Amino acid sequence: MHTRRLRHVASHIAVPAAAAAEAAAAPPAGAADDDAAAAATGGELRGTESDDAAAFQADGYLVCPGLLSGEHVAALTADFDDYMRQAGFSERHGTEDNFEESSTERLTQPTQSPVLGALPTYRPLVDRIAALMAANCRANPDALPTFSLHHQHALRAVPGDTGSDWHHDYEQYPQRDRDLLMCHAFVYPHGLKGEIGDLIVLPGSHKTVLGRDTIGSLFQQAELPGALSFGSGIPLPNGSVVIVNSALVHGRRAMPGGERSGPRYFSDISYCQHSRSRQLWPSYQMFHKPGGRDDTAAIGGHADFCKLHLAAGRGGENGELDYVFDASWFYSSDTEGSNGPEVAGDSPWRD
């Protein structure tokens, strides 16, 4: 029954024929990172924006191996650890003070973290996001090349992490179309080596309008036809970023190991495209305050954390990226939005 149901659902999701071949051709564990990254991008590292945009539109993801330098990775993880301590997490990985032992340590909107909080406008990343947004303008005349930050999460997972079932993260209530682009940048400072958790993606699934947890409710983290697994199947080097269409079905498959190599560092940053018709997106109504442990308490709204980013100068020396922190593209509880009722802080802790 399970196999028949899996095949039936998978047959109704747009998965490119090349995806299964890519998965079958994935290098074995221990293969060179560059070769693995090349396999993930169709056999070669794509070198032009047009190639990247075409692949992203077809498959729903773009691999950027080693986008962060070694120095950036070191500064990022040190800042990550320091901010975790300020936020009230124990220095023993996987344990929160005065809480039951857990396998993940999470932060919402680490805006005040000097290195981690600067990732949303890290130029090599935001330039790639801008190119993908511009490409979507050619497919949708209502779309504009500009975009704004929806949220940033940070997660430090340790051995025993239970993973995250198949899902997508496209913010729309009810789910009805994919005209405007929302994308997530998954940042892996220590890469993905097949320990603690793999990033699993279902190429092409962003083309089908689905409920956010439809696939996960049926198959949890099971292998699906045509799916790819970054980590154990396709290792990624340190400093890698995977940009996904937020409508892409993906998840984090729990994996053994990590006891000797340390925690799995991860940050996801999401951006929502602007439009000529000024369609508004659901806002994100919370951010985490250093010194407090309750990350479900709404202590700030979307405009508040955007103001903090601008005050830190993250819009660029001349303000050329101020639009990334323009909260007017998101509706709050006291305004009507074109994407449905607000669900404050609804974005899940998932990659």
Secondary structure, DSSP 4 states (H G I P E B T S, - for coil): -HHHHHHHHHHTS---HHHHHHHHTPPPTT--HHHHHHHHTTSS---SHHHHHHHHHHHSEEEETT-S-HHHHHHHHHHHHHHHHHTTB-SSTT-BTTS---SEEEEE--TT-TTGGGGGG-HHHHHHHHHHHHHHHHH-TTEEEEEEEEEEEEEEE-TT---EEEE-----SS-----S-EEEEEEETT-B-SSSEEEEE-TTGGGS---TTHHHHHHTT---TT-EEETTTB-B-TTEEEEEETTS-EEEEE-S--TTT--EEEEEEEEEEEETT---EE-------TT---TTS----HHHHHHHHHHTTTT-TTSTTGGGG-GGGEE-TTS--TT-S--TT---S--
